[in-house]
């Protein structure tokens, strides 16, 4: 019942009581005087009646005004409640309403054995639309996405906008996992169609993570967390696809969190982190350099590979600190083996530092190492993510004496364009170019890459060599250097020293 209905009876009662009291007072007065002069009653009763009518009119006016005021307050309260639970741009449910409905659904899951699924959606290439067409077009895109999602769902389902380009869907009572997968596929198909934004066509994709709630699901927050985990797995799988939650994903996230915590602690102590060095040989078998590779043996996690540690360091803001540690250790190795060049991998995140060239020069000077003994290995992602800034930086680094190598050459579609645009001293052919190859196979691409490199006065090294057949193929193609487990894995410093002594001994015996 509204406030106006609640206020009606008390106001009417007050009006009636006022009239009754006025009438009673009048009659009492009149009776007291009636014995002497009945004409007094005749004179007073019109005044009494008029007063009663006036009271009724005043009370009616006040009642009407109060009802209108209360109605306005009720409307404002309803608007405030709607705004508190809905997204203002799209009118969809917001995170607060999503969590409320999820908790209600989870109560039914535990009580009645009902089923519910949650889909987390994140638009792909949304930033590109904002950057190219403007934020107004981005807002229009978000609204159209909401409309398309609403059209896919039943009345019992809920779609919510929980972030800039993030949405969520509560699928009530899916029959099975296949039912959830069908909805995911329909979402991807619907949002894969072009959007018309201010007369221009735009295309985006969507990454979807789905999780089906079980009786053991604690609350809405846990379900949302699992859906987010799954959505990010879809993004890392290439985007514009969906994934369904599995326990292995949760375990992977827990390990990632453990690695981050352990890495932060290791960066404070720096006693668990070390560098190993993989030799690089020329075509005659002489060791001409080494590549520094991170090794981390955690007392609780065991050995953590660079493939796990480095991406986490990039995500959690530790890459600058880790990169400086690696580079400083590599400089110490260069001082220990002055006859060798030492290659160090640089992360794209390090190129976001405005003072990267100065930082590397400063560390090399502090470690008393000549810059021309250090080789900086970068991947194509450095050019992709920092194309505008890395060209002058590379020129600055090379002018300081550092050599620059393009790593994993042959795995990107635009590697040759980078050779034209940027100054490079060396290219390292990715080991996948040699996988499964036979010496008699067509080595046209490999030979072409070597020819292009040599024509541009760029040294060419084949890495990942693990067999004599691959070695023969690389040599026939004309590679200048060779690197791989066929010669040696990444070695601890003392192991590398022993390896170098053995190689020198063999060369002396051969001479």
MARSE-405994 format. One record per residue (C-alpha): residue number from 1; x, y, z negated; residue in one letter. Coordinates in Angstrom, 2 decimals, decimal comma. Each point is the difference from the previous one (the first is absolute). Example, Ala and Ser with C-alpha at 12.3 -4.5 7.8 and 13.67 -1.06 7.14 Angstrom:
BEGIN
<1; <12,30; -4,50; -7,80>; A> <2; <1,37; 3,44; 0,66>; S> 
//
This chain:
BEGIN
<1; <0,00; 0,00; 0,00>; X> <2; <1,35; 3,51; 0,94>; X> <3; <0,54; 2,79; -2,42>; X> <4; <-3,04; 1,93; 1,40>; X> <5; <-2,35; -2,89; -0,80>; X> <6; <1,44; -0,31; -3,48>; X> <7; <-0,52; 3,72; -0,67>; X> <8; <-3,62; 0,18; 1,27>; X> <9; <-1,93; -1,54; -2,95>; X> <10; <1,82; 2,02; -2,70>; X> <11; <-0,66; 3,28; 1,80>; X> <12; <-3,70; -0,76; 0,57>; X> <13; <-0,33; -1,03; -3,64>; X> <14; <1,62; 3,26; -1,10>; X> <15; <-2,42; 2,02; 2,14>; X> <16; <-3,04; -1,83; -1,40>; X> <17; <1,29; 0,42; -3,54>; X> <18; <0,52; 3,73; 0,53>; X> <19; <-3,55; 0,45; 1,31>; X> <20; <-1,43; -2,06; -2,85>; X> <21; <1,85; 2,00; -2,64>; X> <22; <-1,08; 3,29; 1,57>; X> <23; <-3,61; -1,14; 0,12>; X> <24; <0,08; -1,28; -3,57>; X> <25; <1,43; 3,28; -1,27>; X> <26; <-2,62; 1,98; 1,87>; X> <27; <-2,88; -2,12; -1,27>; X> <28; <1,29; 0,23; -3,55>; X> <29; <0,13; 3,77; 0,16>; X> <30; <-3,39; 0,17; 1,58>; X> <31; <-1,59; -2,28; -2,59>; X> <32; <1,40; 2,12; -2,77>; X> <33; <-1,61; 3,10; 1,43>; X> <34; <-3,12; -1,62; 1,51>; X> <35; <-2,02; 0,36; -3,18>; X> <36; <0,12; 3,82; 0,26>; X> <37; <0,07; 0,62; 3,77>; X> <38; <-0,65; -2,63; 2,75>; X> <39; <0,86; 2,58; 2,59>; X> <40; <3,70; -0,50; -0,84>; X> <41; <-0,05; -3,52; 1,43>; X> <42; <-1,58; 1,27; 3,18>; X> <43; <2,75; 2,57; 0,27>; X> <44; <2,93; -2,37; -0,67>; X> <45; <-0,79; -3,13; 1,98>; X> <46; <0,75; 1,54; 3,45>; X> <47; <3,39; 1,11; -1,32>; X> <48; <0,63; -3,51; -1,32>; X> <49; <-0,96; -1,57; 3,30>; X> <50; <2,18; 2,42; 1,94>; X> <51; <2,94; -0,67; -2,29>; X> <52; <-0,43; -3,74; 0,42>; X> <53; <-0,05; 0,31; 3,78>; X> <54; <3,10; 2,22; -0,10>; X> <55; <1,80; -2,51; -2,15>; X> <56; <-0,90; -2,77; 2,43>; X> <57; <1,23; 2,03; 2,99>; X> <58; <3,27; 0,92; -1,72>; X> <59; <0,59; -3,57; -1,06>; X> <60; <-0,79; -1,22; 3,52>; X> <61; <2,50; 2,46; 1,50>; X> <62; <2,66; -1,02; -2,48>; X> <63; <-0,74; -3,65; 0,63>; X> <64; <0,29; 0,43; 3,78>; X> <65; <3,30; 1,90; -0,33>; X> <66; <1,39; -2,59; -2,37>; X> <67; <-1,04; -2,86; 2,28>; X> <68; <1,70; 1,67; 2,99>; X> <69; <3,15; 0,56; -2,01>; X> <70; <0,06; -3,58; -1,22>; X> <71; <-0,62; -1,29; 3,53>; X> <72; <2,94; 2,07; 1,27>; X> <73; <2,20; -1,42; -2,76>; X> <74; <-1,11; -3,53; 0,89>; X> <75; <0,87; 0,61; 3,67>; X> <76; <3,41; 1,37; -0,92>; X> <77; <0,64; -2,98; -2,23>; X> <78; <-0,92; -2,38; 2,80>; X> <79; <2,30; 1,85; 2,43>; X> <80; <2,83; -0,07; -2,55>; X> <81; <-0,50; -3,72; -0,60>; X> <82; <-0,02; -0,64; 3,77>; X> <83; <3,16; 2,06; 0,51>; X> <84; <1,71; -1,79; -2,86>; X> <85; <-0,68; -3,38; 1,62>; X> <86; <0,25; 0,81; 3,73>; X> <87; <2,60; 1,32; 2,43>; X> <88; <-0,86; 3,55; 1,07>; X> <89; <1,33; -0,31; 3,58>; X> <90; <-1,73; -3,24; 0,99>; X> <91; <-2,75; -0,42; -2,57>; X> <92; <1,29; -3,51; -0,68>; X> <93; <0,55; -1,44; -3,45>; X> <94; <3,24; 1,12; -1,64>; X> <95; <2,42; -1,97; -2,15>; X> <96; <-2,03; 0,54; -3,19>; X> <97; <-3,18; -1,42; 1,54>; X> <98; <1,98; -2,77; 1,69>; X> <99; <1,46; -1,13; -3,33>; X> <100; <-3,43; 0,20; -1,68>; X> <101; <-1,64; -2,17; 2,66>; X> <102; <2,94; -2,39; 0,02>; X> <103; <-0,27; -0,50; -3,74>; X> <104; <-3,73; -0,65; 0,35>; X> <105; <0,71; -2,52; 2,76>; X> <106; <2,68; -1,70; -2,10>; X> <107; <-2,48; -0,33; -2,87>; X> <108; <-2,32; -1,89; 2,37>; X> <109; <2,92; -2,13; 1,17>; X> <110; <0,78; -1,09; -3,55>; X> <111; <-3,63; -0,34; -1,09>; X> <112; <-1,75; -1,50; 3,04>; X> <113; <2,84; -1,36; 2,11>; X> <114; <-0,68; 2,58; 2,73>; X> <115; <2,70; 0,95; 2,51>; X> <116; <1,43; 3,38; 0,97>; X> <117; <2,88; 1,08; 2,21>; X> <118; <1,91; 3,27; 0,11>; X> <119; <1,63; 1,34; 3,17>; X> <120; <2,68; 2,72; -0,22>; X> <121; <0,40; 2,00; 3,21>; X> <122; <2,76; 2,40; 1,02>; X> <123; <-0,09; 1,77; 3,36>; X> <124; <3,02; -0,38; 2,27>; X> <125; <1,43; 3,04; 1,80>; X> <126; <-2,26; 2,39; -1,93>; X> <127; <2,91; 2,40; -0,60>; X> <128; <0,59; 0,12; 3,74>; X> <129; <-3,59; 1,21; 0,53>; X> <130; <0,42; 2,66; -2,69>; X> <131; <3,32; 1,18; 1,43>; X> <132; <-1,12; 0,08; 3,63>; X> <133; <-3,64; 1,13; -0,28>; X> <134; <-0,10; 1,79; -3,35>; X> <135; <-1,54; -0,66; -3,39>; X> <136; <-3,51; 0,90; 1,16>; X> <137; <0,18; -2,82; 2,55>; X> <138; <1,34; -2,27; -2,74>; X> <139; <-3,02; 0,80; -2,17>; X> <140; <-2,31; -0,72; 2,94>; X> <141; <1,76; -3,31; 0,55>; X> <142; <-0,50; -0,97; -3,65>; X> <143; <-3,72; 0,81; 0,28>; X> <144; <-0,37; -2,11; 3,15>; X> <145; <1,86; -2,87; -1,61>; X> <146; <-2,46; 0,11; -2,92>; X> <147; <-2,95; -0,06; 2,41>; X> <148; <1,38; -3,00; 1,90>; X> <149; <0,66; -1,91; -3,20>; X> <150; <-3,50; 0,73; -1,30>; X> <151; <-1,46; -1,37; 3,24>; X> <152; <1,77; -3,33; -0,54>; X> <153; <-1,32; -0,67; -3,50>; X> <154; <-3,17; -1,29; -1,62>; X> <155; <-1,98; 2,02; -2,53>; X> <156; <1,46; -2,11; -2,79>; X> <157; <3,58; 0,85; 1,01>; X> <158; <1,90; 3,15; -0,95>; X> <159; <2,55; 2,04; 1,92>; X> <160; <2,11; 2,55; -1,87>; X> <161; <2,64; 2,56; 0,87>; X> <162; <2,72; -0,17; -2,63>; X> <163; <2,72; 2,15; 1,55>; X> <164; <0,96; 2,15; 2,96>; X> <165; <-0,16; -2,82; 2,56>; X> <166; <-0,75; -2,86; -2,39>; X> <167; <-3,35; -1,76; -0,20>; X> <168; <-1,38; -3,02; -1,81>; X> <169; <-2,93; -2,33; 0,61>; X> <170; <-1,85; -2,12; -2,55>; X> <171; <-1,41; -3,00; 1,83>; X> <172; <-2,71; -1,47; -2,17>; X> <173; <-0,65; -3,74; -0,01>; X> <174; <2,26; -1,16; 2,86>; X> <175; <-0,73; -3,64; 0,81>; X> <176; <3,66; -0,99; 0,20>; X> <177; <3,43; 1,26; 1,03>; X> <178; <-0,94; -0,29; 3,66>; X> <179; <-2,80; 2,49; -0,62>; X> <180; <2,52; 2,45; -1,47>; X> <181; <2,37; -0,50; 2,93>; X> <182; <-2,82; 0,71; 2,46>; X> <183; <-0,73; 3,31; -1,69>; X> <184; <3,72; 0,90; 0,10>; X> <185; <0,11; -0,74; 3,72>; X> <186; <-3,12; 2,11; 0,62>; X> <187; <1,52; 2,92; -1,91>; X> <188; <3,21; -0,16; 2,08>; X> <189; <-2,01; -0,21; 3,22>; X> <190; <-2,27; 2,93; -0,93>; X> <191; <2,82; 2,31; -1,03>; X> <192; <2,11; -1,04; 2,96>; X> <193; <-2,42; 1,74; 2,37>; X> <194; <0,93; 3,56; 1,02>; X> <195; <-1,23; 2,99; -2,01>; X> <196; <-1,10; 3,23; 1,67>; X> <197; <1,39; 2,92; -2,02>; X> <198; <-0,74; 3,52; 1,24>; X> <199; <-0,04; -1,09; 3,60>; X> <200; <3,15; -2,13; -0,26>; X> <201; <0,24; -3,75; -0,29>; X> <202; <2,00; -1,51; -2,83>; X> <203; <0,75; -3,58; -0,91>; X> <204; <0,97; -1,35; -3,38>; X> <205; <0,22; -3,46; -1,45>; X> <206; <-0,68; -1,32; -3,46>; X> <207; <1,80; -2,37; -2,35>; X> <208; <-2,35; -2,06; -2,18>; X> <209; <0,67; -1,96; -3,16>; X> <210; <-2,78; -2,23; -1,35>; X> <211; <-0,35; -1,77; -3,34>; X> <212; <-2,79; -2,25; -1,23>; X> <213; <-0,80; 0,36; -3,68>; X> <214; <0,04; -3,03; -2,24>; X> <215; <-1,30; -0,52; -3,51>; X> <216; <3,50; 0,60; -1,32>; X> <217; <0,11; 3,53; 1,48>; X> <218; <0,33; 2,35; -2,96>; X> <219; <-1,43; 3,25; 1,29>; X> <220; <-0,35; 2,34; 2,97>; X> <221; <3,53; 1,39; -0,43>; X> <222; <1,50; -3,48; 0,45>; X> <223; <-2,09; -0,65; 3,10>; X> <224; <1,00; 3,33; 1,53>; X> <225; <3,67; -0,72; -0,76>; X> <226; <-0,15; -3,34; 1,77>; X> <227; <-1,81; 1,50; 2,99>; X> <228; <2,70; 2,69; 0,26>; X> <229; <2,74; -2,63; -0,13>; X> <230; <-1,66; -1,85; 2,84>; X> <231; <-0,56; 3,14; 2,05>; X> <232; <3,69; 0,93; -0,23>; X> <233; <0,85; -3,53; 1,11>; X> <234; <-2,15; 0,61; 3,07>; X> <235; <1,84; 3,27; 0,66>; X> <236; <3,39; -1,68; -0,29>; X> <237; <-1,21; -2,70; 2,41>; X> <238; <-0,36; 2,47; 2,84>; X> <239; <-3,13; 2,01; -0,88>; X> <240; <-3,44; -0,13; 1,62>; X> <241; <-0,58; -3,40; -1,55>; X> <242; <-1,41; -1,54; -3,17>; X> <243; <1,25; -2,33; -2,68>; X> <244; <-1,84; -1,91; -2,74>; X> <245; <1,46; -0,03; -3,49>; X> <246; <1,95; -3,03; -1,22>; X> <247; <1,77; -0,64; -3,29>; X> <248; <3,33; 0,06; 1,82>; X> <249; <-0,58; 3,67; 0,79>; X> <250; <-0,52; 0,79; -3,66>; X> <251; <3,17; -1,88; -0,87>; X> <252; <1,89; 1,96; 2,67>; X> <253; <-1,19; 3,30; -1,48>; X> <254; <0,99; -1,09; -3,48>; X> <255; <3,45; -0,93; 1,28>; X> <256; <0,28; 3,36; 1,72>; X> <257; <-0,81; 1,76; -3,29>; X> <258; <2,53; -2,18; -1,80>; X> <259; <2,66; 0,80; 2,60>; X> <260; <-0,67; 3,73; -0,29>; X> <261; <0,31; -0,09; -3,79>; X> <262; <3,15; -2,13; 0,18>; X> <263; <1,50; 2,23; 2,70>; X> <264; <-0,52; 3,11; -2,11>; X> <265; <1,79; -1,70; -2,86>; X> <266; <2,75; -1,30; 2,29>; X> <267; <0,60; 3,49; 1,39>; X> <268; <0,59; 1,20; -3,54>; X> <269; <2,52; -2,75; -0,80>; X> <270; <1,31; -0,72; 3,52>; X> <271; <1,64; -3,17; -1,24>; X> <272; <-2,48; -2,35; 1,71>; X> <273; <0,44; 1,65; 3,41>; X> <274; <2,95; -0,73; 2,24>; X> <275; <1,08; 0,05; 3,62>; X> <276; <1,14; -2,91; 2,12>; X> <277; <1,78; 0,44; 3,32>; X> <278; <-0,49; -1,88; 3,26>; X> <279; <3,03; 0,04; 2,32>; X> <280; <-0,17; 1,32; 3,53>; X> <281; <2,48; -1,38; 2,55>; X> <282; <1,18; 1,13; 3,37>; X> <283; <0,01; -2,25; 3,07>; X> <284; <3,44; -1,37; -0,98>; X> <285; <-1,11; -1,04; -3,49>; X> <286; <1,64; 2,84; -1,95>; X> <287; <-1,99; 1,42; -2,89>; X> <288; <-0,55; 3,66; 0,84>; X> <289; <-2,65; 0,96; -2,54>; X> <290; <-2,66; -1,08; -2,48>; X> <291; <-3,65; 0,80; -0,60>; X> <292; <-0,94; 0,82; -3,60>; X> <293; <-3,14; -1,84; -1,12>; X> <294; <-1,83; 0,44; -3,30>; X> <295; <-0,13; -2,94; -2,41>; X> <296; <-2,08; -0,02; -3,17>; X> <297; <-0,08; -2,81; -2,57>; X> <298; <-2,62; 0,81; -2,64>; X> <299; <0,10; -2,00; -3,26>; X> <300; <-3,76; -0,62; 0,11>; X> <301; <-0,97; 0,24; 3,68>; X> <302; <3,05; -1,78; 1,33>; X> <303; <1,46; 1,08; 3,32>; X> <304; <-1,97; 2,82; 1,63>; X> <305; <0,71; 0,46; 3,69>; X> <306; <0,57; 3,42; 1,58>; X> <307; <-3,13; -0,65; 2,07>; X> <308; <-2,00; 0,13; -3,24>; X> <309; <1,96; 2,59; -1,93>; X> <310; <0,53; 2,70; 2,62>; X> <311; <-3,67; 0,45; 1,08>; X> <312; <-1,02; 0,23; -3,66>; X> <313; <2,74; 2,54; -0,66>; X> <314; <-1,34; 2,02; 2,95>; X> <315; <-3,56; -0,16; -1,31>; X> <316; <0,72; 0,92; -3,60>; X> <317; <2,45; 2,83; 0,61>; X> <318; <3,23; -1,82; -0,92>; X> <319; <1,54; -0,07; 3,48>; X> <320; <2,12; 3,11; -0,47>; X> <321; <1,51; -1,41; -3,17>; X> <322; <0,44; -3,49; 1,46>; X> <323; <1,42; 1,38; 3,24>; X> <324; <2,58; 2,04; -1,88>; X> <325; <1,00; -3,06; -2,05>; X> <326; <0,46; -2,12; 3,14>; X> <327; <1,94; 2,69; 1,84>; X> <328; <2,31; 0,64; -2,94>; X> <329; <0,72; -3,72; -0,39>; X> <330; <0,67; -0,27; 3,73>; X> <331; <2,50; 2,87; -0,25>; X> <332; <1,80; -1,84; -2,80>; X> <333; <0,18; -3,04; 2,29>; X> <334; <1,42; 2,16; 2,80>; X> <335; <2,72; 1,20; -2,36>; X> <336; <0,77; -3,63; -0,91>; X> <337; <0,27; -1,11; 3,66>; X> <338; <1,30; 3,04; 1,89>; X> <339; <0,58; -2,05; 3,15>; X> <340; <-3,72; -0,74; 0,39>; X> <341; <-2,98; 2,11; 0,93>; X> <342; <-2,90; -0,34; -2,46>; X> <343; <-3,57; 0,20; 1,31>; X> <344; <-2,80; 1,27; -2,26>; X> <345; <-3,70; -0,21; 0,78>; X> <346; <-1,98; 3,23; -0,44>; X> <347; <-3,73; -0,01; -0,75>; X> <348; <-2,36; 2,31; 1,92>; X> <349; <-0,96; 1,40; -3,42>; X> <350; <3,54; 1,27; -0,49>; X> <351; <-0,34; 2,12; 3,13>; X> <352; <-2,69; 2,00; -1,77>; X> <353; <2,71; 1,56; -2,16>; X> <354; <0,89; 3,43; 1,31>; X> <355; <3,58; -0,39; -1,22>; X> <356; <0,66; -3,59; 1,13>; X> <357; <3,13; 0,80; 2,08>; X> <358; <1,46; 2,08; -2,82>; X> <359; <-0,82; -2,69; -2,58>; X> <360; <1,81; -2,72; 1,98>; X> <361; <3,00; 2,24; 0,59>; X> <362; <0,16; 0,87; -3,68>; X> <363; <-0,08; -3,65; -1,13>; X> <364; <2,66; -1,00; 2,53>; X> <365; <2,22; 2,83; -1,26>; X> <366; <-0,56; -0,99; -3,64>; X> <367; <0,97; -3,59; 0,81>; X> <368; <3,02; 1,21; 1,99>; X> <369; <-1,05; -1,74; 3,21>; X> <370; <0,29; 1,34; 3,52>; X> <371; <-3,39; 0,42; 1,67>; X> <372; <1,25; -1,64; 3,20>; X> <373; <0,30; -3,30; -1,89>; X> <374; <-3,76; 0,01; -0,75>; X> <375; <-2,60; -1,13; 2,50>; X> <376; <-3,64; 1,01; -0,59>; X> <377; <-2,55; -2,51; 1,30>; X> <378; <-3,48; 1,30; 0,80>; X> <379; <-3,06; -1,59; 1,58>; X> <380; <-2,45; 1,34; 2,56>; X> <381; <-2,43; 0,83; -2,80>; X> <382; <2,35; 2,83; -1,00>; X> <383; <-0,55; 1,58; 3,43>; X> <384; <-3,75; -0,67; -0,10>; X> <385; <-0,57; 1,50; -3,45>; X> <386; <2,63; 2,76; 0,04>; X> <387; <0,52; 0,71; 3,68>; X> <388; <0,08; 3,78; -0,34>; X> <389; <2,52; 0,13; -2,82>; X> <390; <2,24; -3,02; 0,54>; X> <391; <1,54; 1,15; 3,30>; X> <392; <1,90; 2,96; -1,50>; X> <393; <0,78; -2,05; -3,08>; X> <394; <1,53; -2,79; 2,09>; X> <395; <2,05; 2,60; 1,86>; X> <396; <1,10; 1,44; -3,36>; X> <397; <0,93; -3,43; -1,36>; X> <398; <2,01; -0,90; 3,10>; X> <399; <1,75; 3,37; -0,10>; X> <400; <0,99; -0,80; -3,59>; X> <401; <1,65; -3,23; 1,18>; X> <402; <-2,71; -2,58; -0,76>; X> <403; <-0,84; -2,54; 2,68>; X> <404; <-3,69; -0,67; 0,71>; X> <405; <-1,38; -3,38; 1,09>; X> <406; <-3,52; -0,83; 1,21>; X> <407; <-1,01; -3,23; -1,75>; X> <408; <-2,45; -2,68; 1,23>; X> <409; <0,34; 1,18; 3,60>; X> <410; <-2,33; -1,84; 2,36>; X> <411; <-2,93; -0,39; -2,38>; X> <412; <-1,57; 3,40; 0,80>; X> <413; <-1,66; 0,99; 3,25>; X> <414; <1,75; 3,37; 0,24>; X> <415; <3,59; -0,75; -0,98>; X> <416; <1,47; 1,23; 3,28>; X> <417; <-1,69; 3,38; -0,36>; X> <418; <1,69; 0,42; -3,35>; X> <419; <3,39; -0,66; 1,55>; X> <420; <-0,66; 2,90; 2,36>; X> <421; <-1,30; 2,40; -2,66>; X> <422; <2,35; -0,68; -2,92>; X> <423; <3,76; -0,30; -0,37>; X> <424; <0,82; -3,61; -0,93>; X> <425; <3,37; -1,71; -0,39>; X> <426; <-1,16; -3,60; -0,15>; X> <427; <-3,03; -2,17; 0,68>; X> <428; <-0,55; -3,27; -1,82>; X> <429; <-1,98; -2,50; 2,04>; X> <430; <-2,65; -1,71; -2,12>; X> <431; <0,59; -3,69; -0,65>; X> <432; <-3,42; -0,88; 1,42>; X> <433; <1,40; 0,65; 3,49>; X> <434; <2,23; -3,04; -0,46>; X> <435; <-2,49; -2,35; -1,69>; X> <436; <-0,38; -3,29; 1,84>; X> <437; <2,09; 1,16; 2,92>; X> <438; <2,23; -2,35; 1,96>; X> <439; <3,20; 1,15; 1,68>; X> <440; <-1,51; -0,85; 3,37>; X> <441; <-3,14; 2,04; -0,64>; X> <442; <-0,61; 3,30; 1,72>; X> <443; <1,80; 2,62; -2,09>; X> <444; <-1,06; 2,88; 2,19>; X> <445; <-1,50; 2,13; -2,77>; X> <446; <2,96; -0,51; -2,28>; X> <447; <2,45; 0,84; 2,76>; X> <448; <-2,07; 3,03; 1,00>; X> <449; <0,02; 1,31; -3,57>; X> <450; <3,78; -0,40; -0,19>; X> <451; <0,44; 1,68; 3,40>; X> <452; <-2,15; 2,97; -1,03>; X> <453; <1,90; 0,33; -3,26>; X> <454; <3,39; -0,09; 1,64>; X> <455; <-1,12; 2,48; 2,67>; X> <456; <-0,82; 2,42; -2,82>; X> <457; <3,26; -0,81; -1,80>; X> <458; <-1,88; -1,79; -2,78>; X> <459; <1,44; -3,05; -1,73>; X> <460; <-2,27; -3,09; 0,06>; X> <461; <-0,09; -2,59; -2,80>; X> <462; <-2,07; -3,19; -0,09>; X> <463; <-1,21; -0,86; -3,50>; X> <464; <-1,74; -3,05; -1,41>; X> <465; <2,31; -2,47; 1,76>; X> <466; <-0,35; -3,42; -1,59>; X> <467; <1,20; -2,41; 2,71>; X> <468; <2,78; -0,38; 2,57>; X> <469; <-2,58; 0,18; 2,78>; X> <470; <-1,15; 3,42; -1,17>; X> <471; <3,62; 1,11; -0,31>; X> <472; <0,70; -1,11; 3,55>; X> <473; <-3,06; 1,85; 1,28>; X> <474; <1,03; 3,23; -1,77>; X> <475; <3,55; -0,22; 1,34>; X> <476; <-1,18; -0,68; 3,55>; X> <477; <-2,26; 3,05; -0,22>; X> <478; <3,06; 2,09; -0,92>; X> <479; <-0,74; 0,83; -3,65>; X> <480; <2,80; 1,82; -1,80>; X> <481; <-0,71; -1,40; -3,46>; X> <482; <-1,55; -3,05; -1,65>; X> <483; <-1,70; -0,42; -3,36>; X> <484; <-1,89; -2,88; -1,61>; X> <485; <0,07; -3,02; -2,25>; X> <486; <2,03; -1,92; 2,58>; X> <487; <3,00; 1,96; -1,28>; X> <488; <-1,02; 0,74; -3,59>; X> <489; <-3,06; 0,92; -2,04>; X> <490; <-0,04; 3,16; -2,06>; X> <491; <2,87; -0,42; -2,48>; X> <492; <0,69; 1,33; -3,47>; X> <493; <3,03; 2,32; -0,11>; X> <494; <2,44; -2,63; -1,27>; X> <495; <-1,35; -2,54; 2,52>; X> <496; <0,50; 2,52; 2,79>; X> <497; <3,61; 0,55; -1,04>; X> <498; <0,61; -3,75; 0,11>; X> <499; <-1,71; -0,21; 3,41>; X> <500; <2,20; 2,76; 1,38>; X> <501; <3,16; -1,74; -1,24>; X> <502; <-1,05; -3,24; 1,69>; X> <503; <-0,75; 1,77; 3,27>; X> <504; <3,33; 1,80; -0,04>; X> <505; <1,79; -3,26; -0,72>; X> <506; <-1,65; -1,75; 2,93>; X> <507; <0,79; 2,86; 2,34>; X> <508; <3,63; -0,04; -1,15>; X> <509; <0,20; -3,76; 0,56>; X> <510; <-1,53; 0,37; 3,44>; X> <511; <2,55; 2,68; 0,88>; X> 
//
